[in-house]
């Protein structure tokens, strides 16, 4: 319903007499963006900090490097760092929400690791995170 409402508003703003495929595409992008922003706003501070840490690695990273960077950022904002096991659990939750991509990668003899990559665009992340006064200094 939201999609049709937004598509109708877009068509009206553009002076069209009917809703076109282009209007629906634009509306879909807007509705999806709004859904992601709402999901980001509702996250606990530690989850937001982990997302911000992941955004520091545009090409993606492994869990070990992400955890070390996370610890540093947590200290900078005065938060107690979670354990590496808890951070891995949060990454799995963020993966389920579609905010990050966490894929297990085999390193042969050296074992396996998770490859973490941010799925959402950094502009949306920065916009929402700037609303949180605790994280403002990291942006």
Secondary structure, DSSP 8 states (H G I E B T S, - for coil): -HHHHHHHHHHHHTT-SS--HHHHHHHHHHHHHHHHHHHHHTS-HHHHHHHHHHHT-TT-EEHHHHHHHHHHHHHHHT-----HHHHHHHHHHHHHTTSEEEEEEE-GGG-EEEEEEE-S-HHHHHHHHTT-TTTGGG-
